Amino acid sequence: MGQLLILLYGLLAYAFGMAGLVLFILFLGSWGFSPLNINSGVPGPLLPALVINIGLILLFGLQHTVTARQGFKDALTKIIPKAAERSTYVLLSGLILIVICLYWQPIDGRLWHVENAIFRTSLIAAYAIGWILVVVSSFLINHFELFGLQQVYHNFKNQEEPKAGFTDRWLYKMVRHPLQLGVLIGVWATPTMTMTHLLLAVSMTIYIFIGLHYEEKDLVRFLGKPYEDYKTRVPMVLPVPRPKAD
């Protein structure tokens, strides 16, 4: 019975995680994808908007960074079953993304607005490609493990959890973190960059590089020399060719 409940919890967490991600993607599509989007509100006083928005990003960053650390996982699994740990992370991530979409505050002003049809379409296409890159990257490394489904399934079937590893195929031969590259493209590629959108894009970019700093340290600690060698061969986020050693 307990294993079945953990499986159902994992499925529910996955549903909330996916719902939060889809809502966030649509939220950034301010050119008509969703009535609730980053530019749909009416700007109010600047200071309260900044405080709320920065607070939302800090909430997102703390949840993603703190709960991903091994020390927190060890403490959490003393309270909940180990198989449900990743699902809890996914559930919280989805809920926080939903909260961001519901409570992000509009700010007056804009940085650019592209009216040329070709450039506008190109930016919308880049936005779509960025989020497609996120999805494809998740499947290349193991989508079901990343979002907690593999863990609750193996627990339900009384099977041992496969050891974690990393892949260096296809997109991962170009950059070490194509998923995060996709997010960066998705948050920056827009034909209308309002100050509201700019604050989210800048904040998310800062968080991504801070988060990657800690993630890379964990990967080196758990995977050792193979990952250190991988780091020397493949750039972190931007697919810039590295000079060959003499």
C-alpha positions in Angstrom: 0.0 0.0 0.0 2.8 2.4 0.9 4.6 1.8 -2.4 1.3 2.5 -4.3 0.9 5.7 -2.4 4.5 6.8 -3.3 3.8 5.9 -6.9 0.6 8.0 -7.0 2.5 10.8 -5.2 5.2 10.7 -7.9 2.6 10.9 -10.7 0.8 13.8 -9.0 4.1 15.6 -8.5 5.0 15.0 -12.2 1.6 16.5 -13.2 2.2 19.6 -11.1 5.8 19.9 -12.3 4.7 19.7 -16.0 1.8 22.1 -15.4 4.1 24.7 -13.8 6.6 24.4 -16.6 4.0 24.6 -19.4 2.3 27.6 -17.7 5.7 29.3 -17.3 6.5 28.8 -21.0 3.1 30.2 -22.1 3.5 33.0 -19.5 6.6 34.2 -21.3 4.8 34.1 -24.7 3.5 37.6 -24.4 2.3 37.8 -28.1 -1.0 35.9 -27.6 -0.2 32.4 -26.5 -2.0 32.9 -23.2 -4.3 35.6 -21.7 -2.1 35.3 -18.6 1.3 36.4 -19.7 4.2 38.4 -18.4 2.9 41.7 -20.1 -0.8 41.3 -19.4 -1.0 43.3 -16.2 -1.2 47.0 -15.6 2.0 48.5 -14.1 1.8 49.9 -10.6 4.3 51.4 -8.2 7.8 50.4 -9.0 9.2 49.6 -5.5 6.5 47.1 -4.4 6.8 45.4 -7.9 10.6 45.0 -7.6 10.3 43.6 -4.0 7.7 41.0 -5.0 9.4 40.0 -8.2 12.9 39.7 -6.7 11.3 37.8 -3.8 9.7 35.3 -6.2 13.0 34.7 -8.0 14.8 34.2 -4.7 12.2 31.7 -3.7 12.7 29.9 -7.0 16.5 30.0 -6.7 16.6 28.9 -3.1 14.3 26.0 -3.7 16.2 24.8 -6.8 19.7 25.3 -5.2 19.1 24.2 -1.6 16.9 21.2 -2.2 19.3 19.9 -4.9 22.2 19.7 -2.5 23.1 16.2 -1.1 23.0 17.4 2.5 19.4 18.6 2.1 18.4 15.4 0.4 19.9 13.3 3.2 18.0 15.3 5.8 14.7 15.2 3.8 14.9 11.4 3.3 14.9 11.0 7.1 11.3 12.4 6.9 10.0 11.0 3.6 10.8 7.9 1.7 13.9 8.1 -0.5 12.0 7.2 -3.6 9.8 10.3 -3.1 12.7 12.8 -2.7 13.0 13.8 -6.4 9.2 13.9 -6.8 9.0 16.4 -3.9 11.6 18.5 -5.7 9.5 18.4 -8.9 6.3 19.2 -7.0 7.8 22.2 -5.3 9.3 23.4 -8.6 6.0 23.2 -10.4 4.1 25.0 -7.6 6.7 27.8 -7.4 6.5 28.3 -11.2 2.7 28.6 -10.9 3.1 31.1 -8.1 5.6 33.2 -10.2 3.1 33.3 -13.1 0.2 34.3 -10.9 2.0 36.9 -8.8 4.7 38.4 -11.1 4.2 42.2 -11.0 4.3 44.3 -14.2 6.8 47.2 -14.5 6.4 50.1 -16.8 8.7 50.6 -19.8 10.3 48.4 -22.5 13.8 47.8 -23.8 12.8 46.8 -27.4 9.8 46.1 -29.6 10.3 44.4 -33.0 7.7 45.1 -35.6 9.5 43.8 -38.7 7.7 40.6 -39.6 10.8 38.5 -40.4 12.7 39.5 -37.2 9.6 39.1 -35.1 8.9 35.6 -36.5 12.6 34.7 -36.0 12.5 35.7 -32.3 9.3 33.7 -31.7 10.8 30.7 -33.5 13.9 31.0 -31.3 11.7 31.1 -28.2 10.0 27.9 -29.4 13.4 26.3 -30.2 14.7 27.1 -26.7 11.9 25.3 -25.0 12.1 22.4 -27.4 15.7 22.2 -26.5 14.8 21.9 -22.8 12.4 19.0 -23.5 14.8 17.2 -25.8 17.7 17.6 -23.4 15.7 16.1 -20.6 15.1 13.0 -22.6 18.7 12.7 -23.6 19.8 12.5 -19.9 16.7 10.5 -18.7 13.5 12.5 -18.5 11.8 10.1 -16.1 14.7 10.1 -13.6 15.0 13.9 -13.8 11.3 14.3 -12.9 11.1 11.5 -10.3 9.0 9.0 -12.2 11.8 6.4 -12.5 12.4 6.5 -8.7 8.8 5.9 -7.7 8.3 3.2 -10.4 11.4 1.2 -9.3 10.2 1.5 -5.7 6.8 0.2 -6.6 8.3 -2.7 -8.5 10.8 -3.4 -5.7 13.7 -2.9 -8.1 17.1 -1.4 -7.4 17.6 2.1 -8.6 20.1 2.4 -11.4 23.3 4.2 -10.6 23.4 7.8 -11.8 25.7 8.8 -14.6 26.0 11.4 -17.3 25.7 11.4 -21.1 28.0 13.1 -23.6 26.0 12.3 -26.7 24.5 14.6 -29.3 23.6 18.0 -27.6 25.8 17.1 -24.7 28.8 16.9 -27.1 28.2 20.6 -27.8 27.6 21.9 -24.3 27.5 20.4 -20.9 24.1 21.9 -20.0 21.9 22.2 -23.1 18.8 22.2 -20.9 19.9 25.4 -19.2 20.9 26.8 -22.6 17.3 26.2 -23.8 15.9 28.0 -20.8 18.2 31.0 -21.5 17.1 31.1 -25.1 13.5 30.8 -24.0 13.6 33.7 -21.5 15.5 36.1 -23.8 14.0 35.4 -27.2 11.0 37.8 -27.4 10.0 40.4 -30.0 8.9 42.7 -27.1 11.2 43.0 -24.2 9.4 44.9 -21.5 11.1 45.9 -18.3 8.8 43.3 -16.6 10.2 40.6 -18.9 13.8 42.0 -18.6 13.8 41.7 -14.8 12.7 38.0 -15.1 15.3 37.3 -17.8 18.2 38.9 -16.0 17.2 37.3 -12.7 16.8 33.8 -14.2 20.1 34.1 -16.0 21.9 35.0 -12.8 20.2 32.1 -11.0 21.1 29.6 -13.7 24.8 30.4 -13.6 24.9 30.3 -9.8 23.0 27.0 -9.8 25.4 25.6 -12.4 28.3 26.5 -10.2 27.0 24.3 -7.4 25.7 21.6 -9.7 29.1 21.3 -11.4 30.8 20.9 -8.0 28.4 18.1 -7.1 28.9 16.4 -10.5 32.7 16.4 -10.0 32.3 15.1 -6.5 30.0 12.2 -7.5 31.4 11.3 -11.0 35.1 12.1 -10.5 37.7 12.2 -13.2 35.3 11.3 -16.1 33.4 14.5 -15.5 36.5 16.5 -15.0 37.7 15.3 -18.4 34.3 16.1 -19.9 34.6 19.7 -18.5 37.9 20.1 -20.3 36.5 19.0 -23.7 33.0 20.6 -23.7 32.0 24.2 -22.9 29.4 24.7 -20.1 26.5 26.5 -21.8 27.6 28.4 -24.9 28.6 26.1 -27.8 31.8 27.9 -28.5 34.6 25.6 -29.9 37.6 25.3 -27.6 41.1 25.6 -29.0 42.8 22.3 -29.4 45.8 21.7 -27.1 49.2 21.4 -28.8 
